[in-house]
Amino acid sequence: MSAWPLPESFPSGSGTVRWNRLGGPGGRPLVLLHGTPFSSYVWRAVARSLARDHQVFVWDMPGYGRSQKAAGQDVSLAAQGRVFAGLLDHWGLEDPLVAAHDFGGAVALRAHLLHGARYGALALVDPVALAPWGSPFFRLVRENAEVFARLPESLHRALVREYVGSTGGPGLHPAVLDRLVEPWLGETGQPAFYRQIAQADQRYTDEMQDRYAGIDVPTLICWGEDDAWIPVAKGRELAGLVPGARWEPIAHAGHLVQEDAPAELTAALLDFFRRAP
């Protein structure tokens, strides 16, 4: 499997962020945000394609992927929104194009609506944005995070593998599934996995949901029609709340659209961003 390097670092208030930039400096800046329990690795194919026309920024949120994981770390949506706003300042990006998946969607929305981050256009891919959210499994782990964190390593590995593989759609290649599970293993990864679930509080989307009607940047909402984590009906509901939002369902794709239908998603993003003012 090809490498996915994140050689650069940013010292955020929630821990060191690892990031990278793809494409030439002349392209319009485009930032990609991942969700949970994933990392920027899920964007690799789409990012490399977008980098033909754009300067693409990818990063792992604190507590995820290659970024810092530590006991007592604040990895909540509130913290991630602040981190993202700070990253944009660090990169010197005033109105980048933004594409955000899952929890990354909530992070991008919080940075924009609560922290004043400006975007040239915003694409949301199966985002966490509307209540209620969180599967029964997710809620069970959140309510008993300390117990799950003490699972034997073999049981923990099996649990994470089963969870990551349950996103719907055609299913993940075993090597990709291995790569997505790997950051959550070991003495650092296992507690980090339960830490991010324990801090996943719906109030962080509740407090901004009434503001969606005030979003005034061009917005695209993509959704895998076979999403097993967040029903496609939530996508249609969100599209109806954001003024002028473009709705783009993607057939035969689950929650991880980047893995299930990378060509279709890339085409939708390119078409949308090329129209951005």
Protein Blocks (a to p, Z undefined) as FASTA:
>chain_A
ZZdddfbccddfkbpcddddedjfkbccddddddddddfklmmmmmmmmmmmmccddddd
ehiajbccdehiacbfklmmmmmmmmmmmnopabbcdddehjlmmmmmmmmmmnopacfb
dcdehiafbacehifklmmmmmmmmmmmmpcfklmmmmmmmmmmmngpjbpafklmmmmm
mmmgcjklmmmmmmmmmmmcfklmmmmmmmmmmpcbdcdddddfklckbcfklmmmmmmm
mghiacdddehiafklmlmmmmlmmmmmmmmmmmpZZ
